[in-house]
Amino acid sequence: MKVLSLVKSALARRDGGVLLFVVLFVSVSWLTRLALGLKAWSAVSLDSSLLAAAAWALAYDLGAALLWSLPLVVVLVLLPRRFFTSWWGRSAAHLGFFVGLYALLFGGVAEWFFWDEFGVRFNFIAVDYLVYTKEVIGNIRESYPLPWVFAGLGGATLAGYWLWLRAGLMNRWLAAEPERFRWRLARGGAWIVATIAVAVTLNSEQMPGFANNYNRELAKNGLWSLFAAFRNNELDYDQFYPTLPVDEAFQRVRTELAADRSDPLGDDARDTLRFVRGEGAELHPNVIQITVESLSAEFLGRYHQGSTLTPNLDALAARSLVFDNLYATGTRTDRGMEALTLSLPPTPGRSLIKRPHNEHLFTLGSVFRSRGYDTAFLYGGYGYFDNMNYFFGHNGYRVVDRASVAGNDITFANAWGACDEDLYRWTLREADAAHAAGKPFHFFVMTTSNHRPYTYPEGRIDLPSKISGRAGAVKYTDFAIGQFLRDAESKPWFRNTVFVVVADHCASVAGRTTLPVQNYHIPMLIYAPGGQVAPGHVTELMSQVDFAPTLLGLLRWSYASRFFGWDVRTATGDRRALIGNYQKLGLYETGMLSVVMPVRAAEEYSYDATTFALTPRRAEFTPEAIAYYQTASYLFRHRRYRELSPEEQAHLLREAQHARPPSATVAVH
């Protein structure tokens, strides 16, 4: 009763409206959290950590509520007394309450959809989605019945508004006695001081890790997490992560990379430049790399015997070199493109695809161009999304995207782009043109069809568009790849082309642990109809950073390299996979996972590949993980991961061929 009396007393003041907002904000936040918890009920740990999550949740809800209440605090201080005594002022207050409640419920529904897609609260991905509104809003419109969603929100808001009126809290506040300006200013100042104190002291990085990542996500407040991600969209490695002395970090990485039997180039200890020697005469086929959106390994029959979604890929696997133990470096397309192109570990914060100063980097394309190849990036959507066009265009690739083709060249499209069949038709046309010009070509082809809203042309497969969800999109993606290869068979360049099919990342990355290793497992097939690459299986552990050097190794190329990956078929070192999200960065070796994270923290686990359980263990390999990520960040930040021109590559090749002994250091000119 005493608490209720205090609440009533607090409401009977001008700043009682702020208290009303805070109560409303926290209430909606907990309703949202309850809904998300019920959705993930089977994965939530029902133990003491759930109580700890609830305590943290209350702290972040209150903190977020105070931050969002600041505009209201200022308005209530400045509004004249007559505002609350006039009918129009009271009407405006009721309307403001109604709109505020609708906005809060809208945020809760948005979090539900985001959780359904990613299994986490608003994070760095949501920040990116706020930037690319055309694709995101189009995707939402095509994926969900928005009229019903908005109608439901309106009904829920009316119901909440009615309950609030029945409680009498709004009327008690509006009936408060008028206050002098100095009292309003003093109380408003107190609210502002409290908000500043919260902003300074409450940091999302203070939250404990929790044994179950779902419990940790439930502890968060969605809006707080959204703005924390916006503020931390680029994390300086040296400031936030554990480090080694720079020279020691590079020495460790250079020792690791020497396992590919390469020879160091130059005398710069803070570089990964080395010379990789191919075995035998070089092969120069065309290379078409199909990077498939969200193609988890479990979709293929080889990795999930009950799957019938990929008959074309399953048949292709029998004629291809299949990499069975490949892991994506990240959880989004830009991370996959970054690793497959740059062979660079994921740096914290945003992908290098979207960072400033990402021009003229050392890429797979730069090595191909040193041999006279035409390099192109082909994308079914608008390539301004995720800064793709800028990145590829400023790293030597021609760009072909939805904006560069005629309208009648698109037979079907959704918010994310033209269907895969259209994209492959463009690819065939570009290949024909390059072949006619007498140039070998390397194409990076990025698909879009295996993405929500999961729509595709009707009549292609036995699953209807959209309502079949992910299953239909995967099967259509597989159909389009099969059709593309059948169409390519009639081309004069077909037998002199190596086809790569690789995923950008998995369909789902949510899991009980922060870095659920099993959810990074992706497929890769290399098919050479002309026999340049023999069919078979590679079971060595690897990640996407190993793709470029492995491909060039299969082509027997000798070249100067800055790649962090190696040819997994011939390297002698302990196999590892580099995996991460935008904050936590992992080094996975069979049975072991090391993780580095803000703030200068590191953890190490034993990993059970059968149960997917991570068990904390004494750190042994953490310095290796630190070295990989620290040096990658250093090279990019200091603009030292630069491309080598065809002339530089040719010069280094001549120098290396005449070097005696073969392992001698070669000077860089």
C-alpha positions in Angstrom: 0.0 0.0 0.0 2.9 2.4 0.8 4.4 1.7 -2.7 1.0 2.4 -4.3 0.7 5.6 -2.3 4.1 6.8 -3.4 3.2 6.0 -7.0 0.0 8.0 -6.8 1.9 10.9 -5.2 4.6 10.8 -7.9 1.9 10.8 -10.6 0.2 13.9 -9.2 3.1 16.1 -10.5 4.0 17.4 -13.9 6.8 14.9 -14.3 4.4 12.1 -13.5 4.0 11.7 -17.2 7.6 10.6 -17.4 6.9 7.9 -14.8 3.9 6.8 -16.8 6.1 6.4 -19.9 8.8 4.4 -18.0 6.2 2.0 -16.5 4.6 1.6 -20.0 8.0 1.1 -21.6 9.1 -1.6 -19.1 5.7 -3.3 -19.3 5.9 -3.7 -23.1 9.5 -4.7 -22.9 8.7 -7.6 -20.5 5.7 -8.7 -22.7 8.1 -8.8 -25.7 10.6 -10.7 -23.7 8.0 -13.2 -22.5 6.9 -13.8 -26.1 10.4 -14.3 -27.3 11.2 -16.6 -24.4 8.1 -18.8 -25.1 9.2 -19.0 -28.8 12.6 -20.3 -27.8 11.3 -22.2 -24.8 12.9 -25.5 -25.8 16.4 -23.9 -26.0 16.2 -21.7 -22.8 18.0 -23.0 -19.7 15.6 -23.1 -16.8 18.2 -22.5 -14.1 19.6 -19.7 -11.9 21.0 -18.0 -15.0 17.4 -17.2 -16.1 16.9 -15.3 -12.8 20.2 -13.4 -13.4 18.9 -12.6 -17.0 15.8 -11.2 -15.5 17.8 -8.9 -13.2 19.9 -7.7 -16.1 16.8 -7.3 -18.2 15.2 -5.0 -15.6 18.3 -2.8 -15.5 18.5 -2.5 -19.3 14.7 -1.9 -19.6 14.9 0.9 -17.1 18.0 2.4 -18.8 16.4 2.3 -22.2 13.2 3.8 -20.8 15.1 6.7 -19.3 16.9 7.4 -22.5 13.8 7.3 -24.6 12.0 9.5 -22.1 14.4 12.5 -22.5 12.3 14.3 -25.2 9.2 13.9 -23.0 11.2 15.3 -20.0 12.1 18.4 -22.0 8.6 18.9 -23.4 7.0 18.6 -19.9 9.4 21.2 -18.5 8.7 23.7 -21.3 5.0 23.3 -21.8 3.0 26.2 -20.2 0.5 25.5 -17.4 -2.5 26.2 -19.6 -1.7 23.2 -21.8 -2.9 20.8 -19.1 -6.0 22.8 -18.3 -7.3 23.1 -21.9 -9.3 20.4 -23.6 -7.0 20.5 -26.6 -3.9 20.0 -24.4 -5.5 17.0 -22.6 -6.6 15.6 -26.0 -3.0 15.9 -27.3 -1.7 14.1 -24.1 -4.1 11.2 -24.8 -3.2 11.1 -28.5 0.5 11.1 -27.5 0.0 8.2 -25.1 -1.9 6.3 -27.8 0.8 6.9 -30.4 3.6 6.0 -27.9 1.9 2.8 -27.0 1.5 1.9 -30.7 5.2 2.6 -31.3 6.3 0.5 -28.4 4.1 -2.4 -29.5 5.4 -2.0 -33.1 8.9 -2.3 -31.8 7.9 -5.5 -30.0 6.5 -7.0 -33.1 9.5 -6.0 -35.1 11.7 -7.8 -32.5 9.6 -10.9 -32.9 10.2 -11.0 -36.7 13.9 -10.3 -36.2 14.1 -13.0 -33.6 12.3 -15.4 -35.9 15.0 -14.8 -38.6 18.1 -14.6 -36.5 17.4 -15.9 -33.0 18.8 -12.8 -31.3 17.6 -9.3 -30.2 18.3 -6.3 -32.4 22.0 -6.1 -33.2 24.5 -5.0 -35.9 22.4 -6.6 -38.6 19.4 -4.5 -37.6 21.6 -1.4 -38.0 22.5 -2.4 -41.5 18.8 -3.0 -42.3 17.9 0.6 -41.2 20.4 1.8 -43.9 19.1 -0.4 -46.7 15.4 0.4 -46.3 14.3 -0.4 -49.9 15.3 -4.0 -49.8 14.3 -4.5 -46.1 10.9 -2.9 -46.4 10.3 -4.8 -49.6 11.3 -8.0 -48.0 9.0 -7.4 -45.1 6.1 -6.5 -47.3 6.6 -9.7 -49.4 7.2 -12.0 -46.4 4.4 -11.0 -43.9 0.7 -10.1 -44.2 1.3 -6.5 -43.2 -2.4 -5.3 -43.3 -3.2 -7.9 -40.7 -0.1 -7.1 -38.7 -1.0 -3.4 -38.6 -4.6 -4.1 -37.8 -3.6 -6.4 -35.0 -1.3 -3.7 -33.6 -4.1 -1.2 -33.8 -6.4 -3.5 -31.9 -3.8 -4.3 -29.2 -3.1 -0.6 -28.8 -6.8 0.2 -28.3 -7.1 -2.6 -25.7 -4.0 -1.3 -23.9 -5.3 2.2 -24.0 -8.6 1.2 -22.6 -6.9 -0.8 -19.7 -4.8 2.2 -19.0 -7.8 4.5 -18.8 -9.6 2.0 -16.5 -6.7 2.1 -14.1 -7.1 5.8 -13.8 -3.4 6.6 -13.9 -3.6 8.9 -16.9 -6.4 11.0 -15.4 -4.6 11.3 -12.1 -1.6 12.7 -13.9 -3.6 15.1 -15.9 -5.4 16.3 -12.8 -2.2 17.3 -11.1 -1.9 20.8 -9.7 -0.1 23.4 -11.9 3.6 23.8 -11.0 5.9 26.8 -11.2 8.6 26.7 -13.8 11.5 26.4 -11.4 10.0 23.3 -9.8 9.4 21.8 -13.2 13.0 22.7 -14.2 14.4 21.1 -11.0 12.6 17.8 -11.4 13.4 17.7 -15.1 17.0 18.2 -14.3 16.8 15.3 -11.9 15.5 13.0 -14.6 18.2 14.2 -17.0 20.9 13.6 -14.4 19.6 10.1 -13.8 19.5 9.4 -17.5 23.1 10.6 -18.0 24.2 8.4 -15.1 22.6 5.4 -16.7 24.1 6.1 -20.1 27.6 6.4 -18.5 27.5 3.5 -16.2 25.4 0.9 -18.0 27.3 -0.8 -20.8 26.1 -3.8 -22.8 29.6 -5.3 -22.6 29.2 -5.6 -18.8 26.6 -8.3 -19.2 28.0 -11.8 -18.3 28.4 -14.4 -21.0 25.8 -16.9 -19.6 26.2 -20.6 -20.4 23.2 -20.3 -22.8 23.2 -17.6 -25.4 19.4 -17.5 -25.5 19.3 -16.6 -21.8 21.8 -13.8 -22.5 19.7 -12.5 -25.5 16.6 -12.5 -23.3 18.4 -10.3 -20.8 18.9 -7.6 -23.4 16.6 -4.8 -24.3 16.0 -4.6 -28.0 16.1 -0.8 -28.4 19.2 -0.5 -26.1 20.9 -3.2 -28.1 20.0 -1.5 -31.4 21.6 1.8 -30.4 24.6 0.0 -28.8 25.2 -1.8 -32.1 24.9 1.5 -34.0 27.5 3.1 -31.8 29.8 0.2 -32.0 29.5 -0.6 -35.7 33.3 -0.5 -36.0 35.4 -1.9 -33.2 39.1 -1.0 -33.0 40.8 -4.3 -32.3 43.6 -2.9 -30.2 41.3 -0.9 -28.1 38.7 -3.6 -27.3 40.4 -7.0 -27.7 43.3 -8.9 -26.1 46.5 -8.2 -27.9 50.1 -9.5 -28.2 53.1 -7.3 -29.0 52.7 -6.6 -32.7 55.9 -8.2 -33.8 55.1 -11.4 -31.8 51.6 -11.5 -33.3 53.0 -11.3 -36.8 55.7 -13.9 -36.0 53.1 -16.3 -34.8 51.0 -15.8 -38.0 54.0 -16.1 -40.3 54.9 -19.4 -38.6 51.3 -20.6 -39.1 51.2 -19.6 -42.7 54.6 -21.2 -43.4 52.8 -24.5 -43.1 51.8 -24.1 -46.8 55.5 -24.4 -47.7 55.7 -20.9 -49.0 58.8 -18.7 -49.0 58.7 -15.3 -47.3 59.1 -12.2 -49.5 60.8 -9.1 -48.4 62.2 -8.1 -45.0 59.0 -6.5 -43.6 58.2 -8.5 -40.4 54.7 -6.9 -40.3 53.4 -8.5 -43.5 52.1 -11.8 -44.7 53.7 -11.5 -48.2 55.2 -14.8 -49.3 55.7 -16.8 -52.5 53.5 -19.9 -53.0 54.9 -22.5 -55.4 52.6 -24.6 -57.6 53.4 -28.2 -58.5 53.5 -28.8 -62.2 52.4 -26.8 -65.2 49.9 -24.1 -64.5 46.3 -24.5 -65.7 44.3 -21.5 -66.9 40.7 -22.5 -67.2 37.8 -20.1 -66.7 36.4 -20.0 -63.2 32.7 -19.3 -62.4 32.2 -19.1 -58.6 28.6 -19.4 -57.6 28.2 -18.1 -54.1 24.8 -19.3 -52.8 22.8 -17.3 -50.3 22.3 -19.1 -47.0 23.1 -22.7 -48.2 23.7 -24.7 -45.0 25.5 -28.0 -45.4 22.5 -29.8 -43.8 20.4 -29.0 -46.9 22.4 -31.4 -49.0 21.7 -35.1 -49.0 25.3 -36.0 -48.2 25.1 -34.3 -44.9 21.5 -35.0 -44.1 20.2 -38.2 -45.5 16.6 -37.3 -45.1 17.0 -34.2 -47.3 15.4 -34.2 -50.8 15.9 -30.5 -51.5 19.1 -30.6 -53.5 18.9 -33.3 -56.1 21.0 -31.4 -58.6 23.7 -30.6 -56.1 23.7 -34.1 -54.8 24.2 -35.5 -58.4 26.9 -32.8 -59.1 28.8 -33.9 -55.9 29.5 -37.3 -57.5 31.4 -35.5 -60.3 33.0 -32.8 -58.2 35.8 -32.3 -55.6 33.7 -31.9 -52.5 34.9 -30.1 -49.3 33.2 -31.8 -46.4 34.6 -29.9 -43.5 34.2 -26.2 -44.6 33.1 -23.5 -42.2 31.8 -20.0 -43.0 33.8 -17.2 -41.3 30.6 -15.2 -40.5 26.9 -15.0 -40.4 26.1 -12.6 -43.2 26.7 -12.4 -47.0 29.2 -9.5 -46.7 31.3 -11.7 -44.4 31.2 -14.6 -46.8 32.2 -12.3 -49.7 35.0 -10.8 -47.7 36.5 -14.2 -46.8 36.1 -15.8 -50.2 37.6 -12.7 -52.0 40.2 -11.5 -49.5 41.2 -14.7 -47.7 41.2 -12.5 -44.6 39.9 -13.3 -41.1 36.8 -11.4 -40.0 37.7 -8.2 -38.3 35.4 -6.9 -35.4 32.5 -4.6 -36.2 31.3 -4.2 -39.7 32.7 -6.1 -42.6 35.5 -4.7 -44.7 33.1 -4.7 -47.6 31.5 -1.7 -46.0 34.5 0.0 -44.4 36.2 3.1 -45.7 39.5 2.7 -47.4 38.6 -0.8 -48.8 40.0 -0.1 -52.3 42.8 -1.9 -54.1 43.1 -4.7 -51.6 44.8 -8.1 -52.2 42.1 -10.3 -53.6 41.6 -13.5 -55.5 40.6 -11.3 -58.5 43.9 -9.4 -58.4 45.8 -12.7 -58.7 43.6 -13.8 -61.6 44.1 -10.4 -63.3 47.9 -10.9 -63.1 47.3 -13.8 -65.6 45.2 -11.7 -67.9 41.8 -12.8 -66.7 38.6 -10.8 -67.0 37.1 -10.5 -63.5 33.5 -9.6 -62.8 31.0 -9.5 -60.0 27.4 -10.5 -60.9 24.6 -10.0 -58.4 20.8 -10.5 -58.9 19.9 -7.5 -56.6 21.0 -3.9 -56.5 24.7 -3.9 -55.7 24.6 -0.7 -53.7 23.2 -2.9 -50.9 26.0 -3.7 -48.4 28.3 -1.5 -50.5 29.0 -4.5 -52.8 29.3 -2.5 -56.0 31.8 0.0 -54.5 33.9 -2.8 -53.0 34.1 -5.0 -56.1 34.2 -2.0 -58.5 37.2 -0.5 -56.6 39.0 -3.8 -56.4 39.2 -4.5 -60.2 35.9 -6.3 -60.9 33.4 -5.3 -63.5 30.0 -5.1 -61.9 26.8 -6.6 -63.4 23.7 -6.2 -61.2 20.0 -5.6 -61.4 20.5 -1.9 -62.2 22.8 -2.6 -65.1 20.4 -4.8 -67.1 17.3 -3.9 -69.1 13.9 -4.3 -67.5 12.9 -7.0 -70.0 16.0 -9.0 -68.9 14.3 -9.7 -65.6 11.5 -12.4 -65.7 10.9 -12.6 -61.9 12.1 -10.5 -59.0 11.4 -9.9 -55.3 12.7 -7.3 -52.9 16.2 -8.8 -52.8 16.7 -9.2 -56.6 16.1 -11.0 -59.8 15.6 -14.8 -59.6 18.6 -17.0 -59.9 17.6 -18.1 -63.4 17.8 -14.5 -64.6 21.2 -14.1 -62.9 22.6 -17.3 -64.5 21.3 -16.1 -67.9 23.3 -12.9 -67.4 26.3 -15.0 -66.4 26.1 -17.1 -69.6 26.0 -13.9 -71.7 29.0 -12.4 -69.9 30.9 -15.7 -70.4 30.1 -15.7 -74.1 31.4 -12.2 -74.5 34.6 -12.9 -72.6 35.2 -16.0 -74.6 34.5 -14.2 -77.9 37.1 -11.6 -76.9 39.6 -14.4 -76.3 40.0 -13.7 -72.5 39.9 -16.2 -69.7 37.4 -15.1 -67.0 36.8 -15.4 -63.3 33.2 -14.5 -62.3 32.0 -14.0 -58.7 28.3 -14.8 -58.9 26.2 -13.9 -55.9 22.6 -15.4 -55.7 19.6 -14.0 -53.8 16.7 -16.5 -54.2 17.4 -18.5 -51.0 16.3 -15.6 -48.8 13.0 -14.5 -47.2 10.4 -13.9 -48.6 11.3 -17.2 -50.4 9.5 -16.4 -53.6 10.5 -17.7 -57.0 8.9 -18.4 -60.4 6.0 -20.9 -60.2 6.1 -24.2 -62.0 9.9 -24.8 -61.6 9.7 -27.2 -58.7 7.1 -29.2 -56.9 6.9 -26.8 -53.9 4.8 -23.6 -54.3 6.5 -20.2 -53.9 6.5 -18.4 -50.6 4.3 -20.7 -48.6 6.9 -23.4 -48.8 9.3 -21.2 -46.9 13.0 -22.0 -46.8 12.5 -25.5 -48.1 11.0 -24.2 -51.4 13.7 -21.6 -51.8 16.5 -24.1 -51.3 14.9 -26.5 -53.8 14.5 -23.7 -56.4 18.1 -22.6 -55.8 19.2 -26.1 -56.5 17.0 -26.3 -59.6 18.4 -23.1 -61.0 22.0 -24.3 -60.5 21.2 -27.5 -62.4 19.5 -25.6 -65.2 22.5 -23.3 -65.5 25.0 -26.1 -65.8 22.8 -27.8 -68.4 22.6 -24.6 -70.4 26.4 -24.1 -70.1 27.1 -27.6 -71.6 26.3 -26.2 -75.0 28.8 -23.4 -74.8 32.2 -23.6 -76.4 33.9 -22.5 -73.2 32.2 -25.2 -71.0 34.9 -27.8 -70.8 37.5 -25.2 -70.2 35.6 -23.9 -67.2 35.9 -24.8 -63.5 32.6 -24.3 -61.6 32.6 -23.6 -57.9 29.5 -23.8 -55.8 29.9 -22.5 -52.2 27.7 -20.9 -49.6 28.1 -17.4 -48.2 26.9 -18.5 -44.7 24.4 -20.8 -43.1 20.7 -20.3 -43.1 20.6 -20.0 -39.3 23.2 -19.0 -36.8 21.1 -19.0 -33.7 22.2 -21.4 -30.9 22.7 -21.9 -27.2 26.3 -20.7 -27.5 27.6 -17.4 -28.8 29.6 -19.1 -31.6 27.6 -22.4 -32.3 30.3 -24.1 -34.4 27.8 -26.5 -36.1 25.8 -23.6 -37.5 28.8 -22.4 -39.5 29.2 -25.6 -41.6 28.7 -25.0 -45.3 29.2 -27.0 -48.5 31.6 -26.4 -51.4 31.8 -28.3 -54.6 34.4 -27.7 -57.4 33.3 -29.2 -60.7 35.6 -29.4 -63.7 33.9 -31.0 -66.8 37.2 -30.8 -68.6 39.0 -32.8 -66.0 41.2 -30.0 -64.7 40.1 -30.9 -61.1 39.6 -34.6 -60.2 36.4 -35.6 -58.3 36.8 -36.7 -54.8 36.4 -35.5 -51.2 38.5 -33.3 -49.0 37.8 -33.9 -45.3 40.4 -31.5 -43.9 39.0 -28.8 -41.6 39.0 -25.4 -43.3 37.1 -22.1 -43.5 36.3 -19.7 -46.3 39.7 -18.0 -46.0 41.2 -21.2 -47.4 39.1 -21.1 -50.5 41.3 -18.8 -52.7 44.6 -20.5 -52.0 43.1 -24.0 -52.4 41.6 -23.1 -55.7 44.8 -21.6 -57.0 46.6 -24.7 -55.7 44.3 -26.9 -57.7 45.3 -24.8 -60.8 49.0 -25.3 -59.8 49.7 -21.6 -59.8 52.9 -20.0 -58.4 52.2 -16.5 -57.1 53.0 -13.9 -54.5 50.4 -14.1 -51.7 49.1 -12.1 -48.8 46.3 -14.5 -48.1 45.7 -15.7 -44.5 44.4 -19.0 -45.9 46.3 -22.0 -47.3 45.8 -24.9 -49.7 44.3 -27.4 -47.3 45.2 -30.3 -49.5 49.0 -29.7 -49.1 49.5 -27.6 -46.0 51.2 -29.3 -43.1 49.9 -27.3 -40.2 47.2 -28.1 -37.7 43.9 -27.6 -39.5 41.8 -24.7 -38.2 38.7 -22.7 -39.1 38.3 -19.0 -38.4 34.7 -18.2 -37.4 33.0 -15.2 -35.8 30.2 -12.7 -35.5 30.5 -9.0 -35.4 31.9 -9.0 -31.9 33.2 -12.5 -31.0 36.0 -14.0 -33.0 36.8 -17.7 -32.9 39.6 -20.1 -33.8 38.2 -23.6 -34.2 40.4 -26.6 -34.3 39.1 -30.2 -34.0 37.7 -30.5 -30.5 38.7 -27.0 -29.4 37.4 -23.5 -29.8 39.2 -20.3 -28.7 37.2 -17.1 -28.6 38.4 -13.5 -28.2 36.0 -10.7 -27.4 35.5 -7.3 -25.9 36.6 -6.1 -23.4 40.0 -7.7 -23.8 38.5 -11.0 -22.9 39.2 -14.5 -24.1 37.7 -17.9 -23.5 38.6 -21.5 -24.6 36.3 -24.5 -24.8 36.4 -28.2 -25.6 33.9 -28.9 -28.4 31.9 -32.1 -28.8 31.0 -32.4 -32.5 28.3 -34.9 -31.6 26.4 -33.0 -29.0 27.7 -29.6 -30.0 28.5 -28.9 -26.3 31.1 -26.4 -25.4 32.9 -27.1 -22.1 35.3 -24.4 -20.6 38.9 -25.5 -20.6 42.3 -24.1 -19.7 43.5 -21.8 -22.4 46.3 -23.1 -24.6 45.7 -21.9 -28.1 44.3 -18.4 -27.4 47.5 -16.6 -28.4 47.1 -18.1 -31.9 43.6 -16.8 -32.1 44.7 -13.3 -31.0 47.5 -13.3 -33.6 45.2 -14.1 -36.5 42.7 -11.4 -35.7 45.1 -8.8 -34.4 47.3 -9.0 -37.5 44.4 -9.0 -39.9 43.1 -5.8 -38.3 46.5 -4.2 -38.3 47.1 -4.8 -42.0 43.8 -3.3 -43.0 44.0 -0.4 -40.6 47.5 0.5 -41.9 46.4 -0.1 -45.5 49.1 -2.8 -46.0 46.8 -5.5 -47.3 47.2 -4.1 -50.8 47.0 -5.7 -54.2 50.0 -6.5 -56.3 49.8 -5.3 -59.9 50.3 -7.8 -62.7 53.8 -6.3 -63.2 54.7 -6.9 -59.5 53.4 -10.4 -59.7 55.4 -11.1 -62.8 58.5 -9.6 -61.3 58.2 -11.6 -58.1 57.6 -14.8 -60.1 60.8 -14.3 -62.1 62.7 -13.5 -58.9 61.4 -16.5 -57.1 62.1 -18.9 -60.0 65.8 -17.8 -60.0 66.2 -17.7 -56.2 68.8 -20.0 -54.8 68.2 -21.8 -52.6 64.4 -21.9 -53.2 63.6 -21.0 -49.6 65.7 -17.8 -49.8 64.0 -14.5 -49.1 63.1 -12.5 -52.2 63.2 -8.7 -52.1 60.1 -6.8 -53.0 60.7 -3.9 -55.5 
